[in-house]
Amino acid sequence: MMEKGLKVPVVAIVNQVLVDKNDPEFFGENASKPVGNFLTEEEAMRMKAEKGWIVKKVKPNAPKPWRRVVPSPDPIANVEADVIKILVNSGVVVIASGGGGIPVIKENGRLVGVEAVIDKDLAGERLAEVVEADIFLILTDVEKAKLNFGKPNEKEIDRMTVSEAKKYLAEGHFLPGSMGPKVKACIRFLEWGGKEAIITSLDKAVDALEGKTGTHIVKD
């Protein structure tokens, strides 16, 4: 901003995100957030046996399609929401909810940290509600979301309604821990009251906002 002669205050906030201690992600094999290196099936099974990891195939047709997965509970609310809204309304550019934020639960009237990784897109949607955003932009490593991902009949999606997004999600087109949470976050944002949600790659952000590319999700 300094290079462009802009004098806009910017602040980064390390913030907490409230989750439910009874979230299904904390039980059994329900954990869904991939972390760490990609593994072959042999490596994944060895880590599962030796370290008790929960492992899942997360990238179809890749040489190493397996990764460790950890609990990714659904974010309920951003604990520092009021402060963030005050800053935004005062003209401050706020960088928050990095990595999804720090997961905490309420226990005996206190906030207590838990071992988990909150999905950054679902957490970002909660933050978008707080600042009353009109457009929710998710940046990832692909230009557009796809149907039949990893299959010969793979197809890019330019535009879909909330109903279509829900249908595709239920049909399994968007993988858990990958595109699934992104689409879910977009659906949630539009049902909350947002005008439009966009999924695209970082290098295509401006073009996507101008309607030239990306996957645009709109109300029915």
Backbone as a chain_set.jsonl record, in Angstrom:
{"seq": "MMEKGLKVPVVAIVNQVLVDKNDPEFFGENASKPVGNFLTEEEAMRMKAEKGWIVKKVKPNAPKPWRRVVPSPDPIANVEADVIKILVNSGVVVIASGGGGIPVIKENGRLVGVEAVIDKDLAGERLAEVVEADIFLILTDVEKAKLNFGKPNEKEIDRMTVSEAKKYLAEGHFLPGSMGPKVKACIRFLEWGGKEAIITSLDKAVDALEGKTGTHIVKD", "coords": {"N": [[0.827, -1.212, 0.0], [1.994, 1.203, 0.705], [3.697, 1.626, -1.439], [1.939, 2.363, -3.406], [1.079, 4.714, -2.521], [-0.986, 4.754, -0.715], [-2.694, 5.386, 2.288], [-3.795, 3.515, 4.39], [-5.028, 2.14, 7.326], [-3.92, -0.961, 8.649], [-4.456, -4.048, 10.285], [-3.506, -7.038, 11.915], [-5.122, -9.765, 13.371], [-4.894, -12.237, 15.781], [-7.102, -14.637, 16.348], [-9.772, -16.289, 18.217], [-11.951, -19.082, 17.639], [-15.127, -20.276, 18.227], [-16.151, -23.608, 18.896], [-18.116, -26.674, 19.004], [-17.841, -28.988, 21.6], [-18.961, -31.438, 21.271], [-19.007, -31.914, 18.615], [-19.317, -33.919, 15.704], [-16.898, -34.411, 14.379], [-14.938, -34.932, 16.254], [-15.099, -37.555, 16.937], [-14.583, -41.087, 16.508], [-13.877, -42.144, 13.186], [-14.398, -39.794, 11.926], [-12.961, -37.48, 11.478], [-11.804, -34.989, 9.179], [-10.047, -33.12, 8.032], [-7.327, -32.698, 5.954], [-3.851, -32.93, 6.68], [-0.301, -32.288, 6.658], [2.165, -34.287, 4.795], [1.597, -35.769, 1.505], [0.828, -39.209, 1.011], [1.71, -42.596, 0.057], [-0.441, -45.486, -0.277], [0.654, -47.57, 1.174], [2.455, -46.232, 2.917], [0.611, -44.684, 4.328], [-0.978, -46.614, 5.648], [0.939, -47.708, 7.292], [1.591, -45.562, 8.982], [-0.864, -45.295, 10.215], [-1.013, -47.68, 11.646], [1.302, -47.548, 13.265], [1.286, -45.019, 14.547], [-1.309, -44.445, 15.098], [-2.744, -42.75, 13.478], [-5.484, -41.168, 11.749], [-6.216, -41.82, 8.497], [-6.881, -40.865, 5.112], [-7.928, -41.2, 1.679], [-7.425, -38.522, -0.321], [-6.891, -37.284, -2.727], [-7.778, -38.199, -5.652], [-6.382, -40.47, -8.048], [-3.788, -39.498, -7.856], [-0.194, -39.971, -7.457], [0.525, -40.211, -4.791], [-2.014, -40.409, -2.974], [-2.998, -40.32, -0.368], [-3.524, -38.851, 2.922], [-2.856, -37.737, 6.26], [-5.61, -37.103, 8.442], [-7.319, -34.768, 10.536], [-9.477, -33.723, 13.289], [-11.965, -31.398, 12.244], [-13.851, -29.299, 13.359], [-17.079, -27.731, 12.996], [-17.174, -24.264, 12.696], [-18.659, -22.102, 15.071], [-18.852, -19.424, 15.983], [-17.019, -16.328, 15.742], [-14.882, -15.378, 18.206], [-13.758, -12.863, 18.692], [-15.433, -11.179, 17.306], [-16.925, -8.73, 17.698], [-14.959, -6.772, 18.105], [-13.581, -6.9, 15.68], [-15.567, -6.06, 13.889], [-15.953, -3.405, 14.709], [-13.461, -2.312, 14.02], [-13.427, -2.686, 11.2], [-15.638, -1.11, 10.46], [-14.552, 1.295, 11.052], [-12.869, 1.812, 9.041], [-10.57, 0.323, 8.878], [-8.363, -2.09, 7.491], [-8.725, -5.393, 8.085], [-6.968, -8.264, 8.95], [-7.774, -11.428, 9.625], [-8.78, -14.486, 11.334], [-6.879, -16.269, 10.471], [-5.72, -19.279, 9.056], [-8.026, -20.416, 9.839], [-8.434, -19.792, 12.45], [-8.088, -20.032, 16.079], [-9.185, -22.923, 17.582], [-11.658, -23.146, 20.083], [-13.484, -24.248, 23.003], [-16.385, -23.857, 25.117], [-16.113, -24.203, 28.543], [-17.01, -24.72, 31.762], [-17.554, -21.985, 32.058], [-15.372, -20.842, 30.876], [-13.092, -20.248, 28.115], [-11.589, -22.804, 26.367], [-8.819, -24.228, 24.751], [-8.738, -26.592, 22.01], [-7.553, -29.621, 20.406], [-7.469, -29.387, 17.127], [-8.218, -28.513, 13.692], [-9.587, -25.801, 12.268], [-11.591, -25.39, 9.431], [-10.58, -23.032, 7.106], [-12.196, -21.754, 5.246], [-14.872, -22.124, 6.049], [-14.672, -20.833, 8.501], [-14.009, -18.331, 7.578], [-16.374, -17.609, 6.363], [-18.062, -17.224, 8.566], [-16.854, -14.96, 9.543], [-17.355, -13.229, 7.45], [-20.081, -12.835, 7.752], [-20.068, -11.39, 10.123], [-18.918, -8.902, 9.382], [-20.764, -8.111, 7.617], [-20.629, -8.631, 4.807], [-21.001, -8.264, 1.221], [-20.095, -9.746, -0.947], [-18.528, -12.883, -1.078], [-15.418, -14.12, -1.351], [-13.52, -16.849, -2.192], [-10.287, -18.0, -2.278], [-8.236, -20.324, -3.904], [-6.32, -23.164, -5.139], [-7.159, -23.72, -7.676], [-8.766, -22.615, -10.705], [-11.5, -22.864, -11.084], [-14.304, -24.537, -9.536], [-15.11, -28.05, -9.853], [-17.07, -30.571, -11.497], [-17.275, -34.106, -11.084], [-14.613, -34.483, -10.235], [-11.262, -35.343, -10.91], [-11.897, -37.403, -12.59], [-12.418, -38.93, -15.885], [-14.508, -37.545, -17.117], [-14.462, -35.004, -16.053], [-15.543, -31.682, -15.318], [-15.559, -28.17, -15.548], [-17.118, -25.687, -13.474], [-18.915, -22.873, -14.174], [-21.003, -21.322, -13.172], [-23.419, -21.644, -10.603], [-26.479, -22.253, -8.862], [-27.692, -21.951, -5.456], [-29.297, -24.182, -4.899], [-28.404, -25.984, -6.861], [-25.74, -26.23, -6.074], [-26.039, -27.467, -3.572], [-27.11, -29.889, -4.411], [-25.036, -30.991, -6.006], [-23.115, -31.189, -4.014], [-24.246, -33.071, -2.281], [-24.179, -35.229, -3.969], [-21.567, -35.914, -3.964], [-19.563, -34.623, -5.444], [-17.784, -32.729, -4.527], [-14.99, -32.915, -2.599], [-14.596, -33.833, 0.881], [-12.76, -31.812, 3.163], [-11.48, -30.52, 1.148], [-12.623, -29.2, -1.709], [-15.203, -29.406, -0.817], [-15.81, -28.106, 1.805], [-15.482, -25.46, 0.936], [-17.533, -25.019, -0.927], [-19.686, -25.508, 0.762], [-19.359, -23.39, 2.568], [-19.886, -21.235, 0.88], [-22.578, -21.689, 0.25], [-23.706, -21.386, 2.78], [-23.126, -18.692, 3.258], [-24.688, -17.354, 1.312], [-27.25, -18.162, 2.06], [-27.368, -16.945, 4.488], [-27.595, -14.28, 3.733], [-25.913, -13.006, 1.979], [-24.875, -11.632, -1.252], [-23.455, -12.795, -3.393], [-21.2, -15.513, -4.035], [-17.862, -16.514, -4.661], [-15.545, -18.759, -6.101], [-12.19, -19.188, -6.801], [-8.809, -19.078, -8.197], [-5.853, -17.59, -6.685], [-4.372, -15.961, -8.472], [-6.316, -15.246, -10.234], [-8.094, -13.602, -9.02], [-8.924, -10.838, -9.347], [-9.979, -10.879, -11.958], [-12.047, -12.697, -11.541], [-13.72, -11.308, -9.764], [-14.578, -9.414, -11.518], [-16.216, -10.867, -13.042], [-15.187, -12.447, -15.081], [-14.079, -14.964, -14.83], [-13.737, -17.917, -12.729], [-15.779, -19.756, -10.318], [-19.052, -18.953, -9.87], [-21.425, -18.579, -7.387], [-24.813, -18.284, -6.784], [-27.944, -16.994, -5.472], [-31.043, -18.844, -5.676]], "CA": [[0.0, 0.0, 0.0], [2.879, 2.362, 0.752], [4.224, 1.826, -2.786], [0.881, 2.99, -4.198], [0.726, 5.981, -1.905], [-2.219, 4.617, 0.059], [-2.519, 5.441, 3.736], [-4.931, 2.791, 4.964], [-4.572, 1.356, 8.481], [-4.06, -2.413, 8.529], [-4.137, -4.744, 11.521], [-3.678, -8.492, 11.896], [-5.624, -10.232, 14.66], [-4.898, -13.675, 16.054], [-8.369, -14.736, 17.064], [-10.324, -17.58, 18.615], [-13.215, -19.447, 17.014], [-15.86, -21.197, 19.09], [-16.675, -24.847, 18.311], [-18.867, -27.518, 19.938], [-17.037, -30.138, 22.023], [-19.653, -32.656, 20.83], [-19.016, -31.953, 17.157], [-19.021, -35.275, 15.22], [-15.513, -34.528, 13.911], [-14.07, -35.37, 17.341], [-15.38, -38.947, 17.286], [-14.366, -42.166, 15.548], [-13.11, -41.864, 11.977], [-15.073, -38.676, 11.268], [-12.036, -36.381, 11.181], [-11.829, -34.797, 7.725], [-9.132, -32.095, 7.53], [-6.003, -33.23, 5.618], [-2.675, -32.186, 7.136], [0.96, -32.978, 6.42], [2.564, -34.73, 3.463], [0.844, -36.789, 0.791], [1.403, -40.526, 1.273], [1.215, -43.752, -0.675], [-1.31, -46.288, 0.584], [1.522, -48.327, 2.092], [2.926, -45.307, 3.953], [-0.543, -44.284, 5.129], [-1.363, -47.72, 6.521], [1.988, -47.863, 8.299], [1.405, -44.485, 9.96], [-2.081, -45.612, 10.956], [-0.692, -48.766, 12.574], [2.36, -47.173, 14.198], [1.018, -43.783, 15.286], [-2.727, -44.275, 15.365], [-3.304, -41.681, 12.653], [-6.626, -41.396, 10.867], [-5.736, -41.491, 7.152], [-7.907, -40.998, 4.08], [-7.54, -40.859, 0.305], [-7.989, -37.188, -0.537], [-6.596, -36.773, -4.071], [-7.92, -39.331, -6.57], [-5.479, -40.656, -9.193], [-2.443, -38.965, -7.613], [0.759, -41.013, -7.056], [0.401, -40.326, -3.333], [-3.341, -39.822, -2.751], [-3.41, -40.4, 1.031], [-2.974, -37.901, 3.891], [-3.406, -37.786, 7.617], [-6.706, -36.164, 8.666], [-7.554, -34.43, 11.938], [-10.803, -33.128, 13.477], [-12.207, -30.056, 11.728], [-15.211, -28.971, 13.824], [-17.773, -26.622, 12.345], [-17.088, -23.033, 13.503], [-19.939, -21.536, 15.51], [-18.763, -17.962, 16.025], [-15.713, -15.723, 15.944], [-14.909, -14.814, 19.562], [-13.41, -11.435, 18.635], [-16.288, -10.595, 16.268], [-17.304, -7.336, 17.96], [-13.776, -5.928, 17.891], [-13.312, -6.886, 14.242], [-16.581, -5.223, 13.232], [-15.649, -2.011, 15.039], [-12.297, -1.922, 13.218], [-13.843, -2.599, 9.797], [-16.511, 0.058, 10.329], [-13.72, 2.489, 11.222], [-12.023, 1.949, 7.858], [-9.342, -0.461, 9.022], [-8.292, -3.373, 6.8], [-8.454, -6.381, 9.136], [-6.558, -9.617, 8.564], [-8.186, -12.228, 10.783], [-9.185, -15.863, 11.122], [-5.809, -16.956, 9.761], [-5.705, -20.719, 9.267], [-9.304, -20.815, 10.426], [-8.535, -19.316, 13.83], [-7.744, -20.972, 17.156], [-10.43, -23.552, 18.044], [-11.891, -23.177, 21.529], [-14.807, -24.66, 23.462], [-16.769, -23.291, 26.401], [-16.052, -25.212, 29.596], [-17.068, -24.113, 33.096], [-17.519, -20.541, 31.953], [-14.097, -20.393, 30.308], [-12.753, -20.72, 26.78], [-10.483, -23.758, 26.459], [-8.353, -24.66, 23.443], [-8.856, -28.018, 21.693], [-6.697, -30.048, 19.301], [-8.253, -29.479, 15.904], [-7.925, -27.492, 12.685], [-10.844, -25.291, 11.723], [-11.514, -25.081, 8.016], [-10.463, -21.574, 6.948], [-13.292, -21.22, 4.436], [-16.058, -22.058, 6.908], [-14.414, -19.78, 9.483], [-14.071, -17.066, 6.85], [-17.785, -17.278, 6.154], [-18.57, -16.648, 9.818], [-16.308, -13.606, 9.616], [-18.073, -12.438, 6.443], [-21.351, -12.458, 8.376], [-19.789, -10.365, 11.134], [-18.662, -7.598, 8.752], [-21.891, -7.874, 6.715], [-20.083, -8.577, 3.444], [-21.901, -8.507, 0.093], [-19.487, -10.788, -1.764], [-17.619, -13.78, -0.357], [-14.454, -14.621, -2.327], [-12.636, -17.899, -1.691], [-9.141, -18.204, -3.158], [-7.665, -21.655, -3.738], [-5.285, -23.442, -6.138], [-7.77, -23.99, -8.985], [-9.503, -21.459, -11.207], [-12.926, -23.115, -10.942], [-14.736, -25.811, -8.962], [-15.356, -28.996, -10.933], [-17.892, -31.763, -11.332], [-16.55, -35.344, -11.392], [-13.201, -34.158, -10.047], [-10.318, -36.453, -11.004], [-12.413, -38.446, -13.476], [-12.307, -38.571, -17.307], [-15.574, -36.605, -17.5], [-14.339, -33.805, -15.221], [-16.093, -30.502, -15.986], [-15.506, -26.947, -14.758], [-18.403, -25.03, -13.215], [-18.849, -21.411, -14.273], [-22.048, -20.708, -12.356], [-24.434, -22.548, -10.07], [-27.347, -21.702, -7.831], [-27.581, -22.624, -4.169], [-29.918, -25.508, -5.029], [-27.493, -26.826, -7.638], [-24.566, -26.483, -5.232], [-26.442, -28.463, -2.576], [-27.294, -31.15, -5.132], [-23.702, -31.503, -6.348], [-22.44, -31.522, -2.759], [-24.842, -34.328, -1.819], [-23.781, -36.289, -4.898], [-20.165, -36.243, -3.721], [-18.651, -34.02, -6.415], [-16.82, -31.877, -3.835], [-14.404, -33.767, -1.575], [-14.43, -33.305, 2.243], [-11.393, -31.367, 3.431], [-10.94, -29.883, -0.051], [-13.609, -28.284, -2.281], [-16.457, -29.534, -0.079], [-16.045, -27.002, 2.749], [-15.567, -24.191, 0.209], [-18.894, -24.915, -1.457], [-20.564, -25.406, 1.926], [-19.23, -22.031, 3.085], [-20.592, -20.35, -0.059], [-24.013, -21.913, 0.456], [-24.051, -20.785, 4.076], [-23.058, -17.236, 3.107], [-25.843, -16.896, 0.539], [-28.453, -18.376, 2.865], [-27.341, -15.921, 5.537], [-28.03, -13.006, 3.172], [-24.937, -12.462, 1.04], [-25.364, -11.501, -2.625], [-22.764, -13.685, -4.317], [-19.983, -16.162, -3.551], [-16.991, -16.851, -5.793], [-14.391, -19.622, -5.846], [-11.223, -19.112, -7.886], [-7.41, -19.104, -7.77], [-5.323, -16.296, -6.258], [-3.953, -15.154, -9.616], [-7.492, -14.87, -11.016], [-9.017, -12.929, -8.1], [-9.494, -9.62, -9.937], [-10.815, -11.292, -13.089], [-13.253, -13.343, -11.008], [-14.583, -10.248, -9.236], [-15.139, -8.711, -12.678], [-17.118, -11.79, -13.732], [-14.541, -13.038, -16.253], [-13.706, -16.356, -14.577], [-14.125, -18.398, -11.406], [-17.102, -20.364, -10.135], [-19.919, -17.997, -9.191], [-22.589, -19.223, -6.775], [-25.82, -17.241, -6.554], [-29.219, -17.45, -4.921], [-31.972, -19.399, -6.661]], "C": [[0.861, 1.261, 0.0], [3.412, 2.683, -0.64], [3.216, 2.551, -3.671], [0.422, 4.319, -3.601], [-0.555, 5.949, -1.091], [-1.908, 4.621, 1.552], [-3.756, 4.84, 4.397], [-4.426, 1.968, 6.153], [-4.884, -0.128, 8.302], [-3.683, -3.059, 9.851], [-4.389, -6.249, 11.344], [-4.082, -8.946, 13.294], [-5.534, -11.753, 14.733], [-6.131, -13.941, 16.91], [-8.832, -16.173, 17.289], [-11.669, -17.819, 17.922], [-13.891, -20.531, 17.851], [-16.364, -22.408, 18.313], [-17.393, -25.631, 19.4], [-18.025, -28.738, 20.304], [-17.673, -31.462, 21.617], [-19.773, -32.729, 19.309], [-18.619, -33.362, 16.69], [-17.573, -35.48, 14.783], [-14.565, -35.071, 14.983], [-14.199, -36.868, 17.641], [-15.104, -39.92, 16.142], [-13.465, -41.76, 14.391], [-13.672, -40.652, 11.229], [-14.153, -37.513, 10.907], [-11.873, -36.232, 9.669], [-10.799, -33.817, 7.168], [-7.743, -32.669, 7.236], [-4.885, -32.326, 6.132], [-1.425, -32.972, 6.757], [1.158, -33.419, 4.981], [1.56, -35.697, 2.838], [1.579, -38.118, 0.92], [0.895, -41.56, 0.282], [0.311, -44.54, 0.263], [-0.485, -47.069, 1.609], [2.01, -47.443, 3.235], [1.789, -44.927, 4.893], [-0.942, -45.379, 6.115], [-0.325, -47.941, 7.618], [1.85, -46.805, 9.392], [0.162, -44.73, 10.826], [-1.798, -46.67, 12.019], [0.295, -48.335, 13.654], [1.998, -45.99, 15.091], [-0.457, -43.547, 15.594], [-3.378, -43.155, 14.576], [-4.604, -42.134, 11.991], [-6.157, -40.94, 9.482], [-6.857, -41.724, 6.135], [-7.338, -40.631, 2.718], [-8.223, -39.548, -0.05], [-7.744, -36.618, -1.937], [-6.619, -37.927, -5.069], [-6.906, -39.293, -7.713], [-4.088, -40.063, -9.013], [-1.508, -40.107, -7.205], [0.724, -41.276, -5.551], [-0.919, -39.672, -2.925], [-3.786, -39.749, -1.291], [-2.775, -39.3, 1.868], [-3.554, -38.194, 5.272], [-4.549, -36.783, 7.7], [-6.922, -35.98, 10.166], [-8.939, -33.803, 12.067], [-10.877, -31.698, 12.933], [-13.635, -29.655, 12.101], [-15.782, -27.743, 13.138], [-17.682, -25.374, 13.223], [-18.467, -22.463, 13.823], [-19.919, -20.01, 15.448], [-17.324, -17.521, 16.224], [-15.74, -14.985, 17.282], [-14.64, -13.312, 19.556], [-14.257, -10.664, 17.624], [-16.577, -9.111, 16.486], [-16.148, -6.381, 17.692], [-13.49, -5.785, 16.398], [-14.302, -5.979, 13.516], [-16.334, -3.744, 13.498], [-14.5, -1.495, 14.173], [-12.675, -1.738, 11.749], [-14.696, -1.36, 9.566], [-15.751, 1.372, 10.478], [-12.757, 2.682, 10.054], [-10.713, 1.209, 7.921], [-9.442, -1.754, 8.2], [-7.858, -4.417, 7.828], [-8.084, -7.728, 8.519], [-6.831, -10.508, 9.767], [-8.56, -13.638, 10.359], [-8.148, -16.637, 10.32], [-5.768, -18.433, 10.098], [-7.001, -21.241, 9.855], [-9.497, -20.309, 11.839], [-8.185, -20.411, 14.829], [-9.026, -21.594, 17.705], [-10.526, -23.602, 19.564], [-13.307, -23.679, 21.809], [-15.109, -23.939, 24.77], [-16.813, -24.399, 27.438], [-15.983, -24.525, 30.952], [-16.905, -22.586, 33.041], [-16.249, -19.971, 31.368], [-13.963, -20.901, 28.88], [-11.502, -21.578, 26.873], [-10.111, -24.228, 25.06], [-8.508, -26.158, 23.252], [-7.95, -28.339, 20.504], [-7.552, -30.297, 18.062], [-7.751, -28.422, 14.933], [-9.25, -27.055, 12.079], [-10.661, -24.968, 10.246], [-11.562, -23.569, 7.816], [-11.614, -20.967, 6.155], [-14.577, -21.107, 5.241], [-15.897, -20.969, 7.97], [-14.494, -18.409, 8.825], [-15.501, -16.632, 6.591], [-18.397, -16.675, 7.411], [-18.093, -15.208, 9.968], [-17.008, -12.685, 8.616], [-19.432, -11.986, 6.979], [-21.151, -11.3, 9.346], [-19.65, -8.979, 10.5], [-19.738, -7.239, 7.731], [-21.429, -7.683, 5.268], [-21.172, -8.832, 2.404], [-21.416, -9.685, -0.75], [-18.485, -11.577, -0.936], [-16.716, -14.438, -1.39], [-13.52, -15.633, -1.673], [-11.53, -18.132, -2.712], [-8.483, -19.542, -2.858], [-6.644, -21.894, -4.847], [-5.846, -23.812, -7.504], [-8.632, -22.802, -9.395], [-11.004, -21.607, -11.008], [-13.171, -24.434, -10.219], [-15.123, -26.735, -10.117], [-16.325, -30.101, -10.523], [-17.044, -32.966, -11.735], [-15.037, -35.148, -11.288], [-12.323, -35.416, -10.102], [-10.755, -37.576, -11.917], [-12.314, -37.992, -14.936], [-13.344, -37.542, -17.756], [-15.606, -35.367, -16.607], [-14.799, -32.565, -15.996], [-16.059, -29.294, -15.052], [-16.896, -26.333, -14.613], [-18.216, -23.523, -13.266], [-19.81, -20.744, -13.299], [-22.994, -21.785, -11.847], [-25.24, -21.841, -8.999], [-27.117, -22.455, -6.523], [-28.148, -24.042, -4.245], [-29.02, -26.472, -5.795], [-26.261, -27.193, -6.821], [-24.867, -27.552, -4.178], [-26.568, -29.844, -3.212], [-25.943, -31.783, -5.445], [-22.941, -31.943, -5.1], [-22.936, -32.87, -2.244], [-24.427, -35.503, -2.697], [-22.303, -36.647, -4.778], [-19.171, -35.657, -4.704], [-17.534, -33.218, -5.741], [-16.286, -32.623, -2.6], [-14.344, -33.084, -0.204], [-12.97, -32.899, 2.457], [-10.746, -30.682, 2.245], [-11.961, -28.881, -0.584], [-14.933, -28.314, -1.513], [-16.732, -28.391, 0.885], [-16.174, -25.643, 2.056], [-16.985, -23.976, -0.321], [-19.892, -24.763, -0.307], [-20.545, -23.993, 2.504], [-19.978, -21.037, 2.185], [-22.103, -20.464, 0.1], [-24.473, -21.207, 1.732], [-24.087, -19.261, 3.981], [-24.283, -16.7, 2.383], [-27.145, -17.08, 1.311], [-28.522, -17.401, 4.026], [-27.862, -14.59, 4.999], [-27.055, -12.352, 2.22], [-25.469, -12.46, -0.384], [-24.741, -12.524, -3.572], [-21.527, -14.282, -3.65], [-19.18, -16.629, -4.756], [-15.846, -17.741, -5.316], [-13.461, -19.514, -7.044], [-9.803, -19.177, -7.329], [-6.932, -17.686, -7.457], [-4.989, -15.401, -7.447], [-5.128, -14.692, -10.478], [-8.502, -14.065, -10.185], [-9.695, -11.717, -8.733], [-10.418, -9.97, -11.091], [-12.121, -11.918, -12.609], [-14.23, -12.309, -10.46], [-15.235, -9.456, -10.363], [-16.046, -9.619, -13.508], [-16.52, -12.504, -14.917], [-14.177, -14.506, -16.061], [-14.162, -16.75, -13.17], [-15.471, -19.099, -11.429], [-17.943, -19.415, -9.296], [-21.156, -18.738, -8.679], [-23.555, -18.126, -6.368], [-27.082, -17.85, -5.961], [-30.115, -17.985, -6.041], [-32.894, -18.314, -7.192]], "O": [[0.508, 2.263, -0.623], [3.569, 3.851, -0.996], [3.603, 3.276, -4.588], [-0.499, 4.96, -4.107], [-1.144, 6.992, -0.809], [-0.985, 3.95, 2.013], [-4.634, 5.55, 4.889], [-3.491, 1.181, 6.002], [-5.971, -0.499, 7.861], [-2.697, -2.665, 10.474], [-5.359, -6.662, 10.708], [-3.459, -8.559, 14.283], [-6.035, -12.461, 13.859], [-6.194, -13.517, 18.064], [-8.363, -17.118, 16.655], [-12.42, -16.881, 17.655], [-13.296, -21.569, 18.142], [-16.926, -22.275, 17.225], [-17.293, -25.297, 20.581], [-17.546, -29.446, 19.418], [-17.005, -32.497, 21.616], [-20.555, -33.52, 18.783], [-17.675, -33.939, 17.229], [-17.073, -36.604, 14.814], [-13.506, -35.609, 14.659], [-13.489, -37.391, 18.5], [-15.355, -39.623, 14.974], [-12.43, -41.121, 14.583], [-13.443, -40.505, 10.029], [-14.53, -36.652, 10.113], [-11.81, -37.231, 8.952], [-10.681, -33.687, 5.949], [-7.046, -33.086, 8.161], [-4.97, -31.102, 6.029], [-1.487, -34.185, 6.557], [0.439, -33.0, 4.074], [0.784, -36.352, 3.534], [2.81, -38.152, 0.937], [-0.2, -41.429, -0.266], [0.298, -44.289, 1.468], [-0.884, -47.208, 2.766], [1.981, -47.856, 4.394], [1.977, -44.856, 6.107], [-1.212, -45.098, 7.283], [-0.669, -48.316, 8.739], [1.976, -47.107, 10.578], [0.146, -44.411, 12.015], [-2.28, -46.573, 13.148], [0.149, -48.708, 14.818], [2.366, -45.965, 16.265], [-0.815, -42.577, 16.264], [-4.44, -42.661, 14.954], [-4.8, -43.317, 11.712], [-5.745, -39.792, 9.318], [-7.665, -42.642, 6.273], [-6.39, -39.853, 2.615], [-9.451, -39.467, -0.077], [-8.319, -35.591, -2.297], [-5.591, -38.562, -5.307], [-6.61, -38.235, -8.267], [-3.28, -40.122, -9.94], [-1.971, -41.111, -6.664], [0.874, -42.412, -5.1], [-0.935, -38.494, -2.565], [-4.837, -39.179, -0.998], [-1.659, -38.859, 1.595], [-4.606, -38.818, 5.408], [-4.471, -35.715, 7.092], [-6.735, -36.905, 10.956], [-9.521, -33.391, 11.063], [-9.966, -30.895, 13.138], [-14.526, -29.671, 11.252], [-15.05, -26.833, 12.751], [-18.076, -25.422, 14.389], [-19.328, -22.36, 12.949], [-20.844, -19.384, 14.93], [-16.512, -18.245, 16.8], [-16.539, -14.066, 17.467], [-15.238, -12.572, 20.338], [-13.84, -9.612, 17.139], [-16.481, -8.32, 15.548], [-16.34, -5.309, 17.119], [-13.195, -4.693, 15.913], [-13.915, -5.217, 12.63], [-16.491, -2.919, 12.598], [-14.557, -0.38, 13.655], [-12.289, -0.749, 11.126], [-14.499, -0.641, 8.587], [-16.239, 2.43, 10.081], [-11.931, 3.595, 10.066], [-9.829, 1.443, 7.097], [-10.473, -2.428, 8.212], [-6.759, -4.336, 8.377], [-8.804, -8.257, 7.672], [-6.193, -10.361, 10.81], [-8.645, -13.941, 9.169], [-8.492, -17.554, 9.574], [-5.779, -18.811, 11.27], [-7.065, -22.38, 10.317], [-10.601, -20.385, 12.379], [-8.009, -21.572, 14.459], [-9.874, -20.878, 18.239], [-9.598, -24.042, 20.244], [-14.204, -23.556, 20.975], [-14.198, -23.468, 25.45], [-17.475, -25.418, 27.237], [-15.013, -23.83, 31.255], [-16.214, -21.987, 33.865], [-16.056, -18.755, 31.359], [-14.629, -21.856, 28.482], [-10.477, -21.139, 27.394], [-10.984, -24.587, 24.271], [-8.422, -26.919, 24.216], [-7.621, -27.465, 19.703], [-8.265, -31.297, 17.973], [-6.963, -27.549, 15.297], [-9.948, -27.851, 11.451], [-9.675, -24.337, 9.864], [-12.477, -22.903, 8.3], [-11.971, -19.807, 6.361], [-15.294, -20.112, 5.134], [-16.854, -20.27, 8.303], [-14.978, -17.448, 9.422], [-15.81, -15.44, 6.596], [-19.167, -15.719, 7.328], [-18.825, -14.346, 10.454], [-17.228, -11.507, 8.896], [-19.879, -10.876, 6.688], [-21.944, -10.36, 9.392], [-20.194, -8.001, 11.011], [-19.653, -6.209, 7.062], [-21.789, -6.711, 4.604], [-22.148, -9.532, 2.676], [-22.208, -10.509, -1.206], [-17.692, -11.006, -0.187], [-17.183, -15.223, -2.215], [-12.816, -15.311, -0.716], [-11.804, -18.427, -3.875], [-8.204, -19.86, -1.702], [-6.148, -20.937, -5.441], [-5.087, -24.181, -8.401], [-9.159, -22.078, -8.55], [-11.709, -20.621, -10.791], [-12.344, -25.344, -10.28], [-15.425, -26.274, -11.217], [-16.385, -30.504, -9.361], [-16.195, -32.864, -12.62], [-14.282, -35.594, -12.151], [-12.599, -36.413, -9.436], [-10.073, -38.595, -12.018], [-12.146, -36.801, -15.2], [-13.089, -36.758, -18.67], [-16.659, -34.753, -16.429], [-14.487, -32.413, -17.177], [-16.482, -29.384, -13.899], [-17.737, -26.442, -15.505], [-17.445, -22.961, -12.488], [-19.482, -19.733, -12.679], [-23.329, -22.723, -12.571], [-24.745, -20.944, -8.317], [-26.428, -23.475, -6.497], [-27.555, -24.985, -3.721], [-28.89, -27.638, -5.421], [-25.792, -28.33, -6.869], [-24.045, -28.433, -3.926], [-26.175, -30.847, -2.617], [-25.728, -32.966, -5.182], [-22.216, -32.937, -5.12], [-22.141, -33.709, -1.821], [-24.336, -36.637, -2.227], [-21.841, -37.588, -5.423], [-18.042, -36.139, -4.797], [-16.46, -33.046, -6.317], [-17.041, -32.921, -1.675], [-14.072, -31.886, -0.127], [-12.057, -33.574, 1.981], [-9.579, -30.297, 2.32], [-12.153, -27.824, 0.016], [-15.696, -27.35, -1.557], [-17.787, -27.761, 0.799], [-16.897, -24.77, 2.537], [-17.559, -22.896, -0.182], [-20.833, -23.975, -0.399], [-21.587, -23.46, 2.886], [-20.623, -20.112, 2.677], [-22.817, -19.461, 0.087], [-25.496, -20.522, 1.749], [-24.968, -18.617, 4.552], [-24.857, -15.694, 2.8], [-28.043, -16.243, 1.223], [-29.609, -17.068, 4.498], [-28.507, -13.844, 5.734], [-27.322, -11.267, 1.703], [-26.405, -13.195, -0.7], [-25.42, -13.057, -4.449], [-20.889, -13.645, -2.812], [-19.745, -17.085, -5.75], [-15.257, -17.503, -4.262], [-13.886, -19.724, -8.18], [-9.617, -19.317, -6.12], [-7.528, -16.707, -7.904], [-5.293, -14.208, -7.429], [-4.959, -13.844, -11.354], [-9.64, -13.874, -10.611], [-10.917, -11.587, -8.662], [-11.517, -9.425, -11.196], [-13.177, -11.695, -13.201], [-15.437, -12.424, -10.669], [-16.315, -8.893, -10.188], [-16.578, -9.207, -14.538], [-17.251, -13.115, -15.696], [-13.985, -15.222, -17.044], [-14.883, -16.003, -12.508], [-16.203, -19.047, -12.417], [-17.597, -19.106, -8.156], [-21.84, -19.431, -9.433], [-23.18, -17.165, -5.697], [-27.258, -19.069, -5.953], [-29.956, -17.619, -7.205], [-33.749, -18.587, -8.034]]}, "num_chains": 1, "name": "protein.A"}
